[in-house]
């Protein structure tokens, strides 16, 4: 190959190489081709769908607070059986061990003092088991008002003055004394006092008022005296771990007979918004865990039924008007003459139907068995009534939690 030809060949090779490089560079940097239109009727490819959101975790249903309770055990929490402190009857023991009754009331009068009383209480608390009360402790109650109404006396218990005499103390002094009296009860195993009385008694007719005024059970005769001193008594008891029961709603201060010994006891004056009712509102606001309903009939409120059996009084006045969500307990409905027109079974069922929570059978523990049986039977066949039973049981159990 001549020198000239070699030169020409080299030039041609370089030009070809540069053209190849330019072609590659154009290919790599060319714009993306526009998409060709989809032919009519041709399927289109949908874009990738968004990820399916994870469904929320179902909320856990609330735990049944009464799971594990038999109907008989639940009903048992709604009764308080009397125990004669001087000669306890087997019927009272059987009420707890066989009928599942969850609360006892020390009744009568004792001069034995703290030790023997604590032994008596221990005999009942020993009956608590998963089979009897579902392992739930008892309310052990008594009447320790003072004066004529003081069940427990003797070594270890103070001689408590009447409520009327207690009114002579400053509220702070009364609270300090009541703290001591409460500690005495607690030492004997008592955790609930069916006191103080908050009935408003007109001073002019106090001597003619058999259940309250005659026995000087009222804290004076004015709303201010009653509220300041009854609430001081309550605060002292509660400071020692003893719950209180304000009584006898909506007031026994105007009746002329005693519901324990007379039938047809009626109050024709007290109204739903009476000052005597406002006195109880003060006790509720102060934190009372229990309210006791009277068995008198109040014609201006509900002329058809005793207060303890009246939905107007319990659900209407206590629950709605006063906003009370604690335990409503009856006055004694076992031997009281005022309620003998109703059978024991009817008394118990009417109490729960009215919105009440606990039936007190203190003077005659023998009526507890038909009472319990009636409530169990009604609850097993009537869902609305069974719901009332459950609501009442939960209020009782909430009150017991306060003492833990």
Residue, then its C-alpha position, 0 to 999 in steps of 0.5 A: x500500500x502506497x503512503x497516500x493510500x495508507x493515509x486515506x485509509x486511516x482518515x476513512x477509519x477515523x471518520x467511521x469511528x467518530x460516526x459510530x460514537x455519535x450514533x451511540x451518543x444520540x441513542x442514549x440521549x434521545x427523547x422517550x417516544x410518545x405512547x401510541x394511541x390504544x386501538x379502539x376496544x383494546x384493553x387498557x392496563x390499569x395503574x397499580x391500585x393503592x395498598x388496601x388499608x389494614x382493617x382496624x383491630x376489633x375493640x375488646x368487649x368490656x369484661x362482665x363485672x359479674x362473670x363467675x357469679x351464679x344468680x343465687x350468689x348475686x341475689x344473696x348480695x341484696x340481703x342483710x340478715x339479722x343476727x341476735x347478738x345475745x343468742x344468734x339463731x342457726x337461721x342467720x348462719x344458714x342464710x349466709x352458708x346456704x342462701x348466699x346472703x352477703x351481709x349481716x346485721x348485729x341486732x338486739x342489745x349486748x353488754x359483752x364488749x369488743x372481744x365477744x362481739x369480734x368472736x361473733x362476727x368471726x363466726x360469720x366471716x368464716x362462712x365467706x367462700x367461693x361457694x357462699x358469697x363468691x368470696x366477697x366479704x360481708x357487710x357487718x352492720x349494726x345500729x350504733x347511734x347512741x342513747x337509746x339506740x346503741x346495740x353494742x356496749x361493754x368493755x371497749x365500747x363508749x357510752x354514746x350520748x343521744x343524737x340530741x345531746x351530740x348536737x351540743x358539741x361543736x361539729x369538729x368535736x363530734x367528728x373527733x368523738x365519732x372517729x373514736x366510736x368508729x374505731x371501736x366498731x372496726x375493732x369488733x369487725x363491724x364495717x357499716x353503721x346504720x346511722x346517723x339519723x337525718x330525719x328533720x323533726x319539728x321541735x313543737x311535735x318532737x315528743x309526739x313523734x314516736x320513732x325519732x323525736x320521743x327517743x331524742x334521735x334527731x340532731x336538733x330541729x333545724x336543717x342546719x343543725x341536722x346537716x352539720x352534726x350528722x355529717x360530722x358524725x359520718x365523717x368520723x365514722x368513715x375516718x375509722x373505716x366504717x361506712x354510714x347509712x343516713x336514714x330514714x328517707x324521705x323523713x320520719x320526723x312528722x309521723x305520729x306512729x312507729x313503723x316497727x309497731x304500727x300499721x298504716x303509718x302515714x305522712x300527709x305533709x312531706x312533699x318531693x321538694x320538702x326541706x326534710x328531703x334537702x337535709x338528705x341531699x346534704x348527707x349524700x353530697x357529703x359522701x354517704x355510701x348508704x341511704x335507708x328508706x322508711x316504710x311510711x307512706x307519703x301521700x303527697x309523694x306516692x300514696x299507694x306504697x311505702x317509701x321503701x317499695x315506691x319507684x317514685x321515692x327510690x328511682x325518682x327522688x333518690x336516683x334522679x332528683x338527688x343523683x344518689x348512686x350508692x346503696x339504697x337499703x330498706x328499714x326492717x321489712x321482716x317484722x315491722x307491722x307497717x309492711x305485714x300487709x305484703x308477704x315476705x316475697x312481695x316485700x323483697x320483689x317490690x324493693x328491687x322493682x323500685x330501684x332499691x339495692x338491699x333488703x334488711x331483715x333484721x328482727x326476724x331472720x326466718x323470712x329471708x328464705x322466702x324473700x331470696x327465693x322470690x327474687x331468684x325466681x323473678x330474676x330467672x324469668x323476667x329479663x328486665x327484673x334481672x337487669x335491676x338485680x345486676x345493677x343493684x349487685x354492682x352498687x353493693x359491690x362498689x360500696x364494698x370496694x370502698x372498704x378494701 
